[in-house]
Amino acid sequence: MLSTILWILVGAAATGAPALFVKEYLKDKQVTWLLACALSYAVLVTAYLNLFATGSVHVLYPIIKVVSIVLVVAGGVVLFRERIGWRGLAGGVSAAVAIYLLSTD
């Protein structure tokens, strides 16, 4: 169980990180941000291999996506001082609930 939770967190971070890396690349045009994107996708594939070998794809994949969205929004707010209004927050919560409902048996 702990291994599954760890791989979900790793997969979520690896899913969301490229968005933040691209934003940084667009600011300063350093190729290292693009290399970080490539590395992040390699980590994501590794997480998928470990998760999907032991669990249901239709449950784990949506969970990874929801956690990833939360991480990207938090990263945007903390790192880039982006603002999220009540509509954005309500939309995020609604999306998380919808994905949860779709992924449960």
MDTraj code that builds the backbone (N, CA, C; nanometers):
import mdtraj as md
import numpy as np

residues = "MET LEU SER THR ILE LEU TRP ILE LEU VAL GLY ALA ALA ALA THR GLY ALA PRO ALA LEU PHE VAL LYS GLU TYR LEU LYS ASP LYS GLN VAL THR TRP LEU LEU ALA CYS ALA LEU SER TYR ALA VAL LEU VAL THR ALA TYR LEU ASN LEU PHE ALA THR GLY SER VAL HIS VAL LEU TYR PRO ILE ILE LYS VAL VAL SER ILE VAL LEU VAL VAL ALA GLY GLY VAL VAL LEU PHE ARG GLU ARG ILE GLY TRP ARG GLY LEU ALA GLY GLY VAL SER ALA ALA VAL ALA ILE TYR LEU LEU SER THR ASP".split()
xyz = np.array([
    [0.0814, -0.1197, 0.0000],
    [0.0000, 0.0000, 0.0000],
    [0.0858, 0.1263, 0.0000],
    [0.1875, 0.1296, 0.0871],
    [0.2763, 0.2449, 0.0927],
    [0.3497, 0.2626, -0.0395],
    [0.3894, 0.1527, -0.1002],
    [0.4569, 0.1592, -0.2297],
    [0.3655, 0.2190, -0.3356],
    [0.2382, 0.1814, -0.3330],
    [0.1427, 0.2354, -0.4300],
    [0.1251, 0.3852, -0.4099],
    [0.1121, 0.4284, -0.2856],
    [0.0970, 0.5711, -0.2574],
    [0.2210, 0.6481, -0.3015],
    [0.3368, 0.5916, -0.2752],
    [0.4615, 0.6564, -0.3162],
    [0.4686, 0.6699, -0.4681],
    [0.4344, 0.5635, -0.5411],
    [0.4383, 0.5695, -0.6872],
    [0.3326, 0.6648, -0.7425],
    [0.2178, 0.6759, -0.6755],
    [0.1174, 0.7736, -0.7179],
    [0.1732, 0.9155, -0.7032],
    [0.2380, 0.9436, -0.5925],
    [0.2972, 1.0763, -0.5717],
    [0.4085, 1.1043, -0.6720],
    [0.4920, 1.0038, -0.6973],
    [0.5996, 1.0198, -0.7957],
    [0.5410, 1.0439, -0.9349],
    [0.4402, 0.9644, -0.9711],
    [0.3761, 0.9808, -1.1013],
    [0.3088, 1.1159, -1.1157],
    [0.2435, 1.1610, -1.0100],
    [0.1765, 1.2911, -1.0138],
    [0.2770, 1.4042, -1.0280],
    [0.3859, 1.3958, -0.9542],
    [0.4898, 1.4990, -0.9657],
    [0.5523, 1.4979, -1.1046],
    [0.5758, 1.3786, -1.1581],
    [0.6356, 1.3671, -1.2912],
    [0.5389, 1.4113, -1.4005],
    [0.4091, 1.4030, -1.3753],
    [0.3097, 1.4498, -1.4715],
    [0.3006, 1.6016, -1.4705],
    [0.3025, 1.6597, -1.3527],
    [0.2849, 1.8035, -1.3403],
    [0.4106, 1.8860, -1.3595],
    [0.5253, 1.8297, -1.3300],
    [0.6503, 1.9043, -1.3361],
    [0.6805, 1.9633, -1.4740],
    [0.6565, 1.8913, -1.5847],
    [0.6895, 1.9507, -1.7142],
    [0.6198, 2.0835, -1.7417],
    [0.4982, 2.1018, -1.6921],
    [0.4295, 2.2302, -1.7115],
    [0.5072, 2.3433, -1.6444],
    [0.5563, 2.3174, -1.5251],
    [0.6354, 2.4178, -1.4549],
    [0.7706, 2.4383, -1.5216],
    [0.8313, 2.3301, -1.5707],
    [0.9601, 2.3408, -1.6391],
    [0.9485, 2.4214, -1.7682],
    [0.8412, 2.3992, -1.8429],
    [0.8214, 2.4745, -1.9678],
    [0.8021, 2.6227, -1.9370],
    [0.7275, 2.6532, -1.8314],
    [0.7077, 2.7932, -1.7931],
    [0.8418, 2.8587, -1.7608],
    [0.9282, 2.7870, -1.6900],
    [1.0617, 2.8395, -1.6600],
    [1.1447, 2.8546, -1.7874],
    [1.1347, 2.7570, -1.8772],
    [1.2089, 2.7652, -2.0035],
    [1.1673, 2.8892, -2.0829],
    [1.0391, 2.9177, -2.0862],
    [0.9907, 3.0337, -2.1612],
    [1.0401, 3.1653, -2.1024],
    [1.0720, 3.1659, -1.9731],
    [1.1257, 3.2869, -1.9102],
    [1.2710, 3.3106, -1.9464],
    [1.3535, 3.2052, -1.9376],
    [1.4980, 3.2281, -1.9531],
    [1.5652, 3.1499, -2.0660],
    [1.4891, 3.0687, -2.1393],
    [1.5381, 2.9956, -2.2579],
    [1.6601, 2.9071, -2.2300],
    [1.6713, 2.8540, -2.1095],
    [1.7801, 2.7612, -2.0785],
    [1.7366, 2.6195, -2.1120],
    [1.8198, 2.5502, -2.1890],
    [1.7876, 2.4160, -2.2369],
    [1.7753, 2.3160, -2.1223],
    [1.8350, 2.3457, -2.0094],
    [1.8276, 2.2527, -1.8957],
    [1.6833, 2.2289, -1.8523],
    [1.5949, 2.3276, -1.8717],
    [1.4537, 2.3078, -1.8370],
    [1.3891, 2.2050, -1.9288],
    [1.4284, 2.2043, -2.0554],
    [1.3745, 2.1043, -2.1481],
    [1.4278, 1.9654, -2.1156],
    [1.5537, 1.9573, -2.0742],
    [1.6101, 1.8287, -2.0318],
    [1.5392, 1.7783, -1.9061],
    [1.5045, 1.8692, -1.8179],
    [1.4295, 1.8308, -1.6986],
    [1.2925, 1.7748, -1.7372],
    [1.2309, 1.8312, -1.8425],
    [1.1031, 1.7772, -1.8924],
    [1.1197, 1.6331, -1.9391],
    [1.2239, 1.6081, -2.0175],
    [1.2478, 1.4732, -2.0685],
    [1.2705, 1.3747, -1.9536],
    [1.3476, 1.4152, -1.8562],
    [1.3721, 1.3299, -1.7396],
    [1.2425, 1.3038, -1.6626],
    [1.1603, 1.4056, -1.6519],
    [1.0328, 1.3908, -1.5819],
    [0.9438, 1.2881, -1.6509],
    [0.9404, 1.2907, -1.7834],
    [0.8592, 1.1919, -1.8553],
    [0.9154, 1.0505, -1.8403],
    [1.0460, 1.0358, -1.8315],
    [1.1050, 0.9039, -1.8074],
    [1.0655, 0.8521, -1.6690],
    [1.0641, 0.9403, -1.5710],
    [1.0203, 0.9026, -1.4365],
    [0.8729, 0.8637, -1.4381],
    [0.7923, 0.9359, -1.5156],
    [0.6493, 0.9055, -1.5261],
    [0.6264, 0.7651, -1.5821],
    [0.6997, 0.7292, -1.6860],
    [0.6857, 0.5947, -1.7436],
    [0.7240, 0.4892, -1.6407],
    [0.8276, 0.5146, -1.5633],
    [0.8682, 0.4213, -1.4586],
    [0.7573, 0.4067, -1.3535],
    [0.6957, 0.5171, -1.3167],
    [0.5853, 0.5103, -1.2204],
    [0.4686, 0.4309, -1.2776],
    [0.4349, 0.4558, -1.4048],
    [0.3272, 0.3795, -1.4685],
    [0.3575, 0.2303, -1.4682],
    [0.4798, 0.1935, -1.5018],
    [0.5173, 0.0516, -1.5047],
    [0.4975, -0.0135, -1.3683],
    [0.5378, 0.0558, -1.2639],
    [0.5243, 0.0005, -1.1289],
    [0.3797, -0.0031, -1.0816],
    [0.3025, 0.0999, -1.1131],
    [0.1634, 0.1055, -1.0675],
    [0.0730, 0.0107, -1.1447],
    [0.0815, 0.0141, -1.2753],
    [-0.0128, -0.0609, -1.3567],
    [0.0149, -0.2109, -1.3543],
    [0.1341, -0.2497, -1.3115],
    [0.1643, -0.3919, -1.2976],
    [0.0917, -0.4519, -1.1771],
    [0.0558, -0.3680, -1.0822],
    [-0.0046, -0.4200, -0.9595],
    [-0.1478, -0.3747, -0.9355],
    [-0.1951, -0.2749, -1.0104],
    [-0.3276, -0.2209, -0.9824],
    [-0.4074, -0.1964, -1.1085],
    [-0.5274, -0.1498, -1.0905],
    [-0.6181, -0.1231, -1.2007],
    [-0.5877, 0.0126, -1.2629],
    [-0.5679, 0.0130, -1.3927],
    [-0.5376, 0.1363, -1.4644],
    [-0.6531, 0.2355, -1.4508],
    [-0.7769, 0.1869, -1.4594],
    [-0.8912, 0.2782, -1.4570],
    [-0.9102, 0.3474, -1.3226],
    [-0.8463, 0.2979, -1.2190],
    [-0.8526, 0.3621, -1.0886],
    [-0.7290, 0.4487, -1.0653],
    [-0.6111, 0.3942, -1.0928],
    [-0.4863, 0.4627, -1.0607],
    [-0.4579, 0.5830, -1.1508],
    [-0.4883, 0.5715, -1.2798],
    [-0.4590, 0.6807, -1.3728],
    [-0.5338, 0.8092, -1.3349],
    [-0.6637, 0.8037, -1.3096],
    [-0.7325, 0.9273, -1.2688],
    [-0.6806, 0.9843, -1.1367],
    [-0.6421, 0.8979, -1.0451],
    [-0.5875, 0.9467, -0.9178],
    [-0.4591, 1.0239, -0.9430],
    [-0.3731, 0.9708, -1.0286],
    [-0.2485, 1.0397, -1.0627],
    [-0.2794, 1.1763, -1.1233],
    [-0.3778, 1.1828, -1.2104],
    [-0.4121, 1.3091, -1.2766],
    [-0.4638, 1.4127, -1.1772],
    [-0.5501, 1.3713, -1.0844],
    [-0.6040, 1.4652, -0.9859],
    [-0.4917, 1.5189, -0.8973],
    [-0.4077, 1.4301, -0.8472],
    [-0.2965, 1.4739, -0.7620],
    [-0.2032, 1.5654, -0.8417],
    [-0.1818, 1.5351, -0.9683],
    [-0.0981, 1.6181, -1.0536],
    [-0.1560, 1.7590, -1.0691],
    [-0.2864, 1.7684, -1.0908],
    [-0.3507, 1.8993, -1.1040],
    [-0.3319, 1.9808, -0.9762],
    [-0.3499, 1.9160, -0.8629],
    [-0.3313, 1.9852, -0.7348],
    [-0.1881, 2.0363, -0.7226],
    [-0.0908, 1.9536, -0.7605],
    [0.0494, 1.9940, -0.7513],
    [0.0823, 2.1087, -0.8462],
    [0.0288, 2.1050, -0.9682],
    [0.0559, 2.2118, -1.0653],
    [-0.0062, 2.3439, -1.0190],
    [-0.1294, 2.3382, -0.9708],
    [-0.1938, 2.4603, -0.9215],
    [-0.1169, 2.5158, -0.8024],
    [-0.0793, 2.4291, -0.7100],
    [-0.0021, 2.4739, -0.5934],
    [0.1323, 2.5314, -0.6363],
    [0.1971, 2.4675, -0.7329],
    [0.3241, 2.5189, -0.7840],
    [0.3086, 2.6550, -0.8492],
    [0.2019, 2.6727, -0.9269],
    [0.1769, 2.8021, -0.9897],
    [0.1525, 2.9118, -0.8876],
    [0.0782, 2.8785, -0.7837],
    [0.0478, 2.9777, -0.6796],
    [0.1734, 3.0113, -0.5992],
    [0.2488, 2.9092, -0.5613],
    [0.3650, 2.9309, -0.4746],
    [0.4844, 2.9869, -0.5528],
    [0.5163, 2.9259, -0.6663],
    [0.6370, 2.9646, -0.7396],
    [0.6185, 3.0881, -0.8275],
    [0.5027, 3.1007, -0.8902],
    [0.4810, 3.2085, -0.9868],
    [0.3820, 3.3135, -0.9387],
    [0.3360, 3.2984, -0.8148],
    [0.2423, 3.3920, -0.7549],
    [0.1160, 3.4120, -0.8395],
    [0.0739, 3.3037, -0.9035],
    [-0.0503, 3.3079, -0.9784],
    [-0.1668, 3.3068, -0.8804],
    [-0.2776, 3.3654, -0.9209],
    [-0.3945, 3.3719, -0.8335],
    [-0.5006, 3.2751, -0.8845],
    [-0.5723, 3.2162, -0.7913],
    [-0.6828, 3.1290, -0.8273],
    [-0.8073, 3.1814, -0.7550],
    [-0.9109, 3.2069, -0.8331],
    [-1.0347, 3.2593, -0.7768],
    [-1.1257, 3.1480, -0.7284],
    [-1.2419, 3.1892, -0.6801],
    [-1.3354, 3.0893, -0.6280],
    [-1.3880, 2.9994, -0.7382],
    [-1.4011, 3.0504, -0.8617],
    [-1.4475, 2.9662, -0.9715],
    [-1.3440, 2.8605, -1.0074],
    [-1.2181, 2.9000, -1.0075],
    [-1.1122, 2.8029, -1.0335],
    [-1.1059, 2.6965, -0.9263],
    [-1.1215, 2.7390, -0.8029],
    [-1.1213, 2.6440, -0.6915],
    [-1.2420, 2.5505, -0.7006],
    [-1.3590, 2.6055, -0.7297],
    [-1.4793, 2.5226, -0.7434],
    [-1.4653, 2.4256, -0.8606],
    [-1.4066, 2.4708, -0.9690],
    [-1.3845, 2.3833, -1.0837],
    [-1.2887, 2.2704, -1.0521],
    [-1.1826, 2.3018, -0.9791],
    [-1.0869, 2.1986, -0.9402],
    [-1.1478, 2.0943, -0.8491],
    [-1.2270, 2.1395, -0.7539],
    [-1.2938, 2.0460, -0.6624],
    [-1.3943, 1.9605, -0.7387],
    [-1.4707, 2.0229, -0.8281],
    [-1.5681, 1.9471, -0.9083],
    [-1.4997, 1.8429, -0.9954],
    [-1.3886, 1.8806, -1.0556],
    [-1.3148, 1.7858, -1.1401],
    [-1.2621, 1.6694, -1.0570],
    [-1.2105, 1.6998, -0.9391],
    [-1.1587, 1.5934, -0.8529],
    [-1.2697, 1.4972, -0.8119],
    [-1.3863, 1.5511, -0.7778],
    [-1.4993, 1.4659, -0.7395],
    [-1.5440, 1.3812, -0.8583],
    [-1.5509, 1.4422, -0.9761],
    [-1.5935, 1.3682, -1.0957],
    [-1.4970, 1.2545, -1.1280],
    [-1.3691, 1.2809, -1.1215],
    [-1.2710, 1.1764, -1.1513],
    [-1.2774, 1.0671, -1.0461],
    [-1.2967, 1.1040, -0.9208],
    [-1.3119, 1.0029, -0.8160],
    [-1.4317, 0.9143, -0.8449],
    [-1.5449, 0.9741, -0.8766],
    [-1.6653, 0.8965, -0.9021],
    [-1.6500, 0.8058, -1.0241],
    [-1.5816, 0.8534, -1.1264],
    [-1.5610, 0.7729, -1.2457],
    [-1.4649, 0.6557, -1.2223],
    [-1.3729, 0.6721, -1.1275],
    [-1.2716, 0.5689, -1.1092],
    [-1.3049, 0.4657, -1.0023],
    [-1.4164, 0.4847, -0.9319],
    [-1.4529, 0.3864, -0.8287],
    [-1.5407, 0.2789, -0.8898],
    [-1.5298, 0.1616, -0.8338],
    [-1.6087, 0.0480, -0.8833],
    [-1.7456, 0.0438, -0.8219],
])
top = md.Topology()
chain = top.add_chain()
for i, resn in enumerate(residues, 1):
    res = top.add_residue(resn, chain, resSeq=i)
    for name in ("N", "CA", "C"):
        top.add_atom(name, md.element.get_by_symbol(name[0]), res)
traj = md.Trajectory(xyz[None], top)
